[in-house]
């Protein structure tokens, strides 16, 4: 094998490795950012440090149980919650102690319904809010079949991988990244325009909530990326290779920017005012002395 041919193969392998590393970094970034990632940390309470994990996304088929490991029986807990963006009074619920754990529950909501809540731990000396002055916002969603989720995630990040690889290829003089761009566009269409809406339907009851019918940023940014990639492939069919590389590089950069926008930012949100307009008022009832208050939406 000629040395030049071997070097060409090595360069392609290195570019794939670089594209994979970038994709992995963005995957981690997406996992750690955005409004649905759990709020985790450790905070001193009494004589010990308390670790906590407060969810910001939960299925609407069950209540969300908050469970905090605090062996010190002198420490008590208080849960405050209300409908997000409402001016309602906070519902107060004392945490129950079960062995070394304090437990509380947030009532399940309609799909895309949101609650804001605070967890306050009290010892003999002071009260400590786990999230500080800012409440935690949790959104409830329908359960999505695991296979649908898996296909969506794999195709979306395959689209990103091929998009980055196409962009890197476009930086090479005399290269032809159209085939890589075609794979990126195909995976993006499958993951973002087929399985994405299916997931959206399972989660929030609508196939599409982005532009032009809604404000869901996840749907909208997927559409923007797909339009740029479709335009790049269309131009590549009619223009010379230099122009083609520029368009594909531009589409790859747009895709990168799109993926750097935190996932589920400005996501679907249930409009509680619909219930009032339909004559179905929201009210609070005492469901169980131990379970605390539970929201009921329909009279």
Secondary structure, DSSP 8 states (H G I E B T S, - for coil): --HHHHHHHHHHHHHHHHHHHHHHHHHHHHHHSSTTS-EEEEEEETTEEEEEEE-SEEETTS-EEEEEE---TT-EEEEEEEETT-----EEEE-EEETTEEEEEE---STT-EEEEEEEEE-SS-EEETTTTS-EEEEEE----HHHHHHHHHHHHHHHHHHHHHHHHHTSTT--THHHHHHHHHHHIIIIIIIHHHHHHHHHS-S--STTT---HHHHHHHHHHHHHHHHHHHHHHS-HHHHHHHHHHHHHHHHHHHHS-TTTT-----THHHHHTT---EEEEEETTTEEEEE---
